[in-house]
Amino acid sequence: MTLDTHDFIAIESRLGAHNYKPLDVVLTRGEGVWVYDIEGNRYLDCLAAYSAVNQGHCHPKILAAMVEQAGKLTLTSRAFRNDQLALLYEELAALTNSHKVLPMNSGAEAVETAIKAVRKWGYEVKGVPDGQAEIIVCADNFHGRTLGIISFSTDPDARGGFGPFAPGFRIIPFGDAEALEAAITPNTVGFLVEPIQGEAGVNIPPSGYFKRVREICTAHNVTLILDEIQTGLGRTGKLLAEEHEGIVADVTLIGKALGGGFYPVSAVLSNTEVLGTLKPGQHGSTFGGNPLACAVARAALKVLVEEGMVENSARLGAYFLERLKAMRSNLIRDVRGRGLMLAVELHPEVGGARPFVEALRGKGILAKDTHDHTIRFAPPLVITREEIDWAMERIEPVFTASAA
């Protein structure tokens, strides 16, 4: 029996938990920036799996590394060593100037790991009284969906019905350095923040914000934790988004594109002072640092650098932003972005972005609405100028025709 789109959707609806509301397209194949549904329709992917597919769908060199490693050794647990982990450490450290690396699987696991390590640093190094450590976070943050992480979310959908929540977090406005300084107490051990708030609608802080944040954290002996899981690995036109203001975080979290779209891999990048507090048995993961993940991550990093994807993101991101800003539509409130992390925000009275996302799908563009009125455009970093022109021929009428 051959299943059609409606059959697949019906099965998902009947048997799956309804914790997502995906577009009604059933994808079966991908290559580069393009994905294809089961009916043979082609779409330009403007989400890139929330930046997990920066290198493009099914990159042949990452695929080859995965297949080769899968035929040799996939999992040992960290009870034993493998011949891929040390090489990943070496290559990641050289690329990011990190002194210590702790591998995990998902981005949320990396965030949880950082919270644990920084709290432990606070007690053992900074001298915060046991059980009193505080971490400052920003309103409208998105760092994952574990119970610990949603404890400091301001999104009612993320929090509703899941309490009681973990204590130890203080929430301040994003982009307000003076609010950070005012919130710091002797028990503050860290400031966890996204360089650009992705899920909140590609919110970009004021120029100079992170330079001031770095100064404040240094002055008060507070660890600066940058969640670069979505912004890192080329998405904003730099390898890490922190480079835009020339700062270095104490703890940097990467994931998503670290696995090249093939395998979940994340990492906490830091120093001996922070990660050195973790002793054997105090933190770990069965799959964290497994040889298959390490081989995939090594290949994902290699193609990102060798094929100039970071530079392509900067160059074509500027071009894509310019084309989006040139649209003339009274529906649009703002167009913003950095690198290939772009957003079109509609006026609230328009009535929501979802119908526009559906219309884009009908024209062969897969994008994602967020926070009701914003549509993100974040294609794989391998996109070409010609593909952006192709996309704009289809994107522009959706906004201009609707405004007529």
C-alpha positions in Angstrom: 0.0 0.0 0.0 1.4 3.4 -1.0 0.8 6.2 1.6 0.0 9.7 0.5 0.5 13.0 2.4 -2.8 12.8 4.1 -2.1 9.2 5.3 1.2 10.2 6.9 -0.4 13.2 8.6 -3.3 11.1 9.9 -1.0 8.4 11.4 1.0 11.1 13.1 -2.1 12.7 14.5 -3.5 9.4 15.7 -0.3 8.0 17.3 2.0 10.9 18.1 2.0 13.3 21.0 0.8 16.7 19.7 3.7 18.7 21.0 4.5 20.2 17.6 2.4 22.0 14.9 4.4 21.3 11.8 3.5 22.5 8.3 1.6 19.8 6.4 4.4 18.8 4.1 5.9 15.3 4.3 9.6 15.4 3.3 11.5 12.4 2.0 14.8 13.7 0.5 17.2 16.6 0.8 20.3 17.9 -0.9 22.1 21.2 -0.2 19.4 23.9 0.3 16.7 21.8 -1.3 14.2 19.3 0.2 11.6 17.2 -1.6 8.2 15.9 -0.4 6.7 12.5 -1.1 4.8 13.9 -4.0 7.9 15.2 -5.7 7.5 18.9 -5.0 10.8 20.8 -4.4 11.2 23.4 -1.6 14.0 25.8 -0.6 14.6 25.1 3.1 14.7 28.4 4.9 14.9 27.0 8.4 17.8 24.5 8.1 16.4 22.5 11.0 16.8 25.5 13.3 20.4 25.9 12.1 21.3 22.2 12.6 21.9 21.8 8.8 24.2 24.7 8.2 26.3 22.6 5.9 23.4 21.7 3.7 21.3 18.5 3.6 23.2 15.3 3.3 26.6 16.8 2.7 28.5 14.1 0.9 31.7 14.4 2.9 29.9 14.3 6.3 27.9 11.3 5.0 31.1 9.5 4.0 32.6 10.1 7.4 29.5 8.8 9.1 29.3 5.7 6.9 33.0 4.9 7.4 32.8 5.3 11.2 29.5 3.4 11.4 31.3 0.4 9.9 34.1 0.4 12.4 32.9 1.5 15.9 29.8 3.5 17.0 29.6 3.4 20.8 31.8 2.4 23.7 30.4 4.6 26.4 32.9 6.8 28.3 33.9 3.8 30.4 36.5 3.2 27.6 38.5 5.5 25.3 38.0 5.7 21.5 40.3 7.0 18.8 37.9 9.8 17.6 37.3 11.8 20.9 40.8 13.1 21.4 40.9 14.3 17.7 37.6 16.1 18.1 38.9 17.8 21.3 42.1 18.8 19.5 40.3 20.2 16.4 37.6 22.0 18.4 40.1 23.6 20.7 42.2 24.8 17.8 39.3 26.2 16.0 37.6 28.0 18.9 40.7 28.7 21.2 39.1 26.7 24.0 41.1 25.1 26.7 38.7 22.3 27.8 35.8 20.6 25.9 33.0 18.5 27.4 30.9 16.6 24.7 27.2 15.9 25.1 24.4 15.1 22.7 21.7 17.7 22.5 21.8 21.5 23.0 19.7 21.2 26.1 22.1 18.8 27.6 24.9 21.3 26.9 23.0 24.0 28.7 22.3 21.7 31.7 25.9 20.8 31.8 27.0 24.4 31.9 24.6 25.2 34.7 25.9 22.3 36.8 29.6 23.1 36.1 29.2 26.9 36.7 27.3 26.2 40.0 30.1 23.9 41.1 32.7 26.5 40.2 30.7 29.0 42.2 30.9 26.8 45.3 34.4 25.4 45.0 36.3 28.4 43.4 34.3 31.6 44.0 33.2 30.6 47.5 29.4 31.0 47.2 27.6 29.3 50.2 26.3 25.8 49.4 22.9 25.9 47.7 22.9 29.6 47.2 24.3 30.0 43.7 22.4 32.3 41.3 22.5 32.4 37.5 21.2 35.4 35.6 19.2 34.9 32.4 17.3 37.1 30.0 13.5 37.4 29.4 12.3 35.7 26.2 15.3 33.3 26.3 15.2 29.9 24.7 17.8 27.4 25.9 15.8 24.1 25.6 12.9 22.4 27.2 14.2 20.3 30.1 12.6 20.9 33.5 15.7 22.7 34.7 15.8 25.0 31.7 12.1 25.9 31.6 12.5 26.9 35.3 13.9 30.2 34.0 11.8 30.5 30.8 9.4 33.4 30.4 7.3 31.6 27.8 4.0 30.5 29.3 3.7 27.6 26.8 7.0 26.2 27.9 6.2 26.5 31.6 2.5 26.0 32.0 1.6 22.9 33.9 5.2 21.7 34.5 6.0 23.0 37.9 7.4 23.0 40.6 10.5 24.7 39.1 14.2 24.7 40.0 15.3 27.8 42.0 18.5 29.8 41.5 17.7 32.0 38.5 17.2 35.7 38.1 15.6 37.1 34.9 16.5 40.5 33.4 15.7 42.2 30.1 17.7 41.2 27.0 20.1 43.8 25.7 20.2 45.9 28.9 23.8 45.8 30.4 22.9 48.0 33.3 20.1 45.6 34.3 22.7 42.9 34.4 25.0 44.8 36.7 22.1 45.7 39.0 21.1 42.1 39.3 24.5 40.7 40.4 24.9 39.7 44.0 27.7 38.0 45.9 26.0 34.7 45.0 25.9 35.3 41.3 28.0 32.6 39.5 27.0 33.1 35.9 25.2 35.0 33.2 23.6 32.7 30.6 22.6 34.5 27.4 22.1 34.0 23.6 24.1 36.4 21.4 21.0 36.8 19.3 17.7 35.5 20.6 16.5 33.1 17.9 13.2 31.7 19.1 12.2 35.1 20.3 12.3 36.4 16.8 15.9 37.1 15.9 16.3 39.8 18.6 19.7 41.5 18.1 21.1 43.4 21.1 22.3 47.0 20.8 25.8 47.5 19.5 28.4 47.4 22.2 26.1 45.4 24.6 28.4 42.3 24.8 31.5 44.4 25.2 29.9 45.9 28.3 28.6 42.5 29.4 32.1 41.1 29.3 33.4 44.0 31.3 30.7 43.6 34.0 31.2 39.8 34.3 34.9 40.2 34.6 34.6 42.9 37.2 32.2 40.9 39.4 33.9 37.5 38.9 30.8 36.1 37.1 31.1 33.5 34.3 29.8 34.6 31.0 28.0 31.7 29.4 27.1 32.2 25.7 24.5 29.8 24.2 25.8 29.6 20.6 23.9 26.5 19.9 21.8 28.3 17.2 24.1 31.3 16.5 27.4 29.4 16.4 29.3 27.6 13.6 28.8 30.2 10.9 25.1 31.1 11.2 25.7 34.9 11.8 28.6 35.3 9.4 31.3 34.5 12.0 32.4 31.1 13.4 31.0 32.2 16.7 28.7 35.2 17.2 30.8 36.5 20.0 33.4 37.5 17.4 31.2 40.4 16.2 32.1 42.3 19.3 35.6 40.8 19.8 34.8 39.2 23.1 35.5 35.7 24.5 33.0 34.0 26.8 34.1 31.9 29.8 31.7 29.1 28.7 30.5 28.7 25.1 27.8 26.2 24.2 27.6 24.7 20.7 25.4 22.0 19.1 23.0 21.7 16.2 25.4 22.3 13.2 28.1 20.5 15.1 26.5 17.3 13.9 26.0 18.6 10.3 22.4 17.5 10.3 23.4 13.8 10.6 23.7 13.1 14.3 23.0 15.0 17.6 26.3 16.4 19.0 26.8 19.2 21.4 29.8 20.5 23.4 30.6 22.8 26.3 33.7 24.8 25.5 35.4 26.4 28.5 38.6 26.3 30.7 40.2 24.2 33.4 38.9 26.5 36.1 35.2 25.8 35.3 35.2 22.3 33.8 38.0 21.1 36.1 35.5 21.1 38.9 33.8 18.1 37.5 35.3 14.8 38.8 34.7 11.2 37.6 31.2 10.1 38.3 29.8 13.6 38.8 28.5 14.2 35.3 28.3 12.3 32.1 26.2 10.7 29.3 26.2 7.2 27.7 26.3 8.6 24.2 28.3 11.8 24.9 31.6 11.7 23.0 30.8 8.5 21.2 33.1 7.7 18.2 30.3 8.0 15.6 29.3 11.5 17.0 33.0 12.6 17.1 33.7 11.4 13.5 30.6 13.2 12.2 31.4 16.4 14.2 35.0 16.4 12.9 33.8 16.2 9.3 31.0 18.8 9.9 33.6 21.3 11.2 36.1 20.5 8.4 33.6 21.2 5.6 32.3 24.4 7.3 35.8 25.8 7.3 37.4 24.4 4.2 34.4 25.2 1.9 34.1 28.8 3.1 30.6 28.5 4.6 31.2 31.1 7.3 32.3 33.6 4.7 29.4 32.7 2.5 27.0 33.3 5.4 28.4 36.8 5.9 28.4 37.7 2.2 25.1 36.3 1.2 23.4 37.0 4.5 24.0 40.7 3.8 22.6 40.3 0.3 19.5 38.4 1.5 18.9 41.0 4.2 19.2 43.8 1.6 16.7 42.1 -0.7 14.2 41.5 2.2 14.5 45.1 3.3 13.8 46.3 -0.2 10.3 44.8 -0.1 7.6 47.4 -0.1 4.7 46.2 2.0 2.7 48.0 4.7 2.3 44.6 6.4 6.0 44.6 7.5 7.0 46.2 10.7 10.7 45.3 10.7 13.3 43.3 8.8 16.5 42.4 10.7 19.3 39.8 10.9 22.9 39.0 10.9 24.6 36.6 8.5 22.0 34.1 7.4 19.9 34.5 10.6 17.1 36.8 9.3 13.6 37.7 10.3 10.6 39.6 8.8 8.3 40.9 11.6 4.8 41.7 10.7 2.6 44.4 12.3 0.5 42.8 15.1 -2.8 43.9 13.6 -2.0 41.7 10.5 -3.2 38.8 12.6 -0.3 36.4 12.8 2.4 35.0 10.6 1.2 31.5 10.1 -0.9 32.2 6.9 2.1 33.8 5.3 4.3 30.7 6.1 1.6 28.6 4.5 1.5 30.8 1.5 5.3 30.6 1.2 5.1 26.8 1.3 2.7 26.9 -1.6 5.4 28.8 -3.6 8.2 26.4 -2.7 9.7 28.1 0.4 9.8 26.4 3.8 10.1 29.0 6.6 9.0 29.1 10.2 6.8 31.5 12.1 7.8 32.4 15.7 6.2 34.5 18.4 3.0 35.0 16.4 4.1 37.8 14.1 7.7 37.0 13.0 8.9 34.7 10.1 12.5 33.5 10.2 14.6 32.9 7.1 17.7 30.8 7.9 18.7 28.7 5.0 21.8 26.4 4.9 25.0 28.3 4.6 25.7 26.8 1.2 23.0 28.9 -0.4 24.0 30.8 -3.6 23.1 34.2 -4.8 21.0 32.7 -7.6 19.1 30.6 -5.1 18.4 33.7 -3.0 17.1 35.5 -6.1 14.9 32.5 -6.8 13.6 32.6 -3.3 12.9 36.4 -3.4 10.9 36.0 -6.6 8.5 33.9 -4.5 8.8 35.6 -1.1 8.1 39.2 -2.2 4.7 38.5 -3.8 3.5 36.8 -0.6 3.9 40.1 1.3 3.2 42.6 -1.5 0.2 40.9 -3.0 -1.3 40.4 0.5 -0.9 44.1 1.3 -2.7 45.2 -1.9 
